[in-house]
Amino acid sequence: MWLTDYRYASKDGDLPFQTEMDTEFLLEPAGSQTWLTVKQTGFPHEAVADDFYAACVKGWEDTLASFKEVAER
């Protein structure tokens, strides 16, 4: 499943760069479990995007940890 054509919104305003981003979600059976892989693409290579990239990594880590906690209840 792909998440495309979305807009970034922040209390800090617009991003300081232009980009088109996509997010792919892949679910794979693994015995009695399921693996979820999230792949987000479209980050610029310029340093101006470094803080945004780091925030996205942290955001996905927190989100996936919450998913895991709920699924294990």
N, C-alpha and C positions, 0 to 999 in steps of 0.2 A: 504494500500500500504506500502511496506517495502523498505527501502534503506539499502542495505547490500553490502558487498565486496567493500568498499571504503577505500581510504587511506587518512590519515591526512597529510596535508602539512602546513608548517609554515615557516615564514622568520627566526624563531629562531632555526629551525632544527627539528630533530625527537623527538618524545615523550620520556620521561625518563622511560617508562614502556611499557610492551607488553600487548596488549589487542585486543579482537575482539569485535567491536561495531556494533550494529544494531540501526536503527532509524525507528520507525513505525509512519505512518501518518493515522489518522482516521478522516473521515468526517462523521458527523451525522446531519441529518435534524432536525431543531428546529423551527417549524412553518415557518415563512417567512425568517428565517436565517439558517445558517449552522455553526455548531461547528467544529473547527479543533483542534484535540488533537495530540500533538507530544510527543512520548515517545522514549527516547534514552537510551539504555542499554549497559552494558559492561564495565562500569567504575570500575577500581580496587578500593578496599576498603582501600588501603594503602594511607598514607598521601602524598606521592609523586604525587598523582593524584589530590589533592585538588585544586590547582591553575587551572589545566586544566578543571576540573569540573565546577569551578566558571566561567571560561571564556566561556564554552559552555552554561551555564545558561544565561549569559549576551548576548551572541550571539543570542540565540533563542528568548529572550525577544525583542531585537532590530529588528530581522527579522520579528517576528510576529506583532510587532507594525507597521512596514513598510507595511506588507500585509494588515493590518486593514486600514491604511491610504489610500492605493490605492483602496481597495474594497469600501470604503465609499465615494469616489469621484463621 
